[in-house]
């Protein structure tokens, strides 16, 4: 399993869920295609969050927002 998971939930909801369970977040971003991409600090935390969200874990391809600009 990967440390990164895509969820059909808002970024605020995901942050609150992780805080409630005292699970650290390595990176988080809102997906262009809807939902949130979440990168956890370790695989165990990713598995725990995937279990919490169950059917809200997005499978397949998602559209991400570019986080870095190309050279000018």
N, C-alpha and C positions, 0 to 999 in steps of 0.2 A: 504494500500500500504506500501511497505517496503522502507527503506532508501537506499537499495542496488539495483542496476540495472546492467545488463550485456548488453554491446553495441557492435555492429559490426562496430567498429571504432578503430583507433590507440590511444594509450595512449596520445601521443602528441596532437592529434586532440581534444580529450576529455578535456584535460587540457586547451587548448586554448579556447574552447567553454565555459567552466565554467568561465574562466577569463574574457572573453568578456561580459558575463552576470552577473559578480560579484557574482558568486555562489561559496561558500566554499566547499572544498572536505575534507571529513573525512579520506578516504582511497582509494587507487587506485592500481590496479594490472593488468598486462597483463595476459590474459587467455591462458592456454596451447592449448586449442581448437580453439584459434583465437578470437580476440576482446579484450575488456577491461571490467573489473569489477570495478564499481564505487560505493562508499558508500558516500552518502551526509550527511550533518550535520542535516538535518531535512526532513520530508516527503514532504513538499511543494516544496523544491528545487529538490528533486527526481522527482516529478511530472512534474516540469517545464522542466527538462532535458529530461525526457521521451517524452514529447510533441515535443521538438526540434528534437530529433532523430527519432521519429515516427516509421517507419517500420524497423529501424536499431536496435531497442531494441530486444535482443535475448530472446526468450521464451524457456522454457525447460531446460534440464540439460546441464551444461557446465563443462569442465575439468579445475580445478584450479591448480595452482602451490602451493606446500606446502610452508608455510612461516615460519614454526618453525621446528627446528631439534629435533629429539627424543633424549633421554638420551644416552650418550656415555658410 
